């Protein structure tokens, strides 16, 4: 099993921020983003990680960023350590495969969520009043039902805790009407293109979330893209509406944690090795399916 990278220390560059998974360093005009093997569940980063998870997330993101170039530019400058500034070359052992040198964009304070199927918080909302983020849906839908057309259901971007689902009108208040409209249109276009690519590989993208930023006043894609941490991937051959589906993500971890007497607050429990290995296998499987 690969060595698990839970934390990085790149001493020559100012450290900017540690997210749930990513460590971000300030390169002056640019940023260095390093995806670690940390795993979070219920908004708590767990003590042990999943081997190679950071590399898998990075490689899947790179694949999709490349596929979407004709729709919208993205923040990637380089992903090969040899093309990074020389000060970083001595850290190649840590950085190779799990890092990106990116443009320093100004992130927009909205998570752009697109749903093609009814699952997660969307399903919970539908059960209450047949709506998701203020969008009225038809009666009679089941859990995991395919929607007639994908819907754009934005949310806030919270530093701590859960993001909060909001209406399209609320995004207009946050980022302005023009940008809100662009975010909606490009999010739906990216989702539809990705959905069509994935379906040919036997995968359903049930829902996903995108992040955007402004760089020199231009809207660009940032952060990660269509990974198992930001999307629900289901197998077409196993798909069966009316229940939750088996996902290519950390669902194995969540399911295990739900069997414990744990109050979903820090510190989280240590994952047993068999759960770690099963989760690692799921991440590897989806990398192979998507990028092959």
Secondary structure as GFF3:
##gff-version 3
##sequence-region A 1 292
A	DSSP	beta_strand	14	18	.	.	.	ID=ss1
A	DSSP	beta_strand	22	26	.	.	.	ID=ss2
A	DSSP	beta_strand	30	35	.	.	.	ID=ss3
A	DSSP	beta_strand	40	41	.	.	.	ID=ss4
A	DSSP	beta_strand	44	45	.	.	.	ID=ss5
A	DSSP	alpha_helix	53	67	.	.	.	ID=ss6
A	DSSP	beta_strand	76	78	.	.	.	ID=ss7
A	DSSP	three_ten_helix	81	83	.	.	.	ID=ss8
A	DSSP	three_ten_helix	86	91	.	.	.	ID=ss9
A	DSSP	alpha_helix	92	95	.	.	.	ID=ss10
A	DSSP	beta_strand	99	103	.	.	.	ID=ss11
A	DSSP	beta_strand	106	107	.	.	.	ID=ss12
A	DSSP	beta_strand	110	117	.	.	.	ID=ss13
A	DSSP	alpha_helix	120	129	.	.	.	ID=ss14
A	DSSP	beta_strand	131	132	.	.	.	ID=ss15
A	DSSP	beta_strand	135	136	.	.	.	ID=ss16
A	DSSP	beta_strand	146	152	.	.	.	ID=ss17
A	DSSP	beta_strand	155	156	.	.	.	ID=ss18
A	DSSP	alpha_helix	168	175	.	.	.	ID=ss19
A	DSSP	alpha_helix	177	200	.	.	.	ID=ss20
A	DSSP	beta_strand	203	215	.	.	.	ID=ss21
A	DSSP	beta_strand	218	222	.	.	.	ID=ss22
A	DSSP	beta_strand	231	235	.	.	.	ID=ss23
A	DSSP	alpha_helix	251	258	.	.	.	ID=ss24
A	DSSP	alpha_helix	273	291	.	.	.	ID=ss25
###
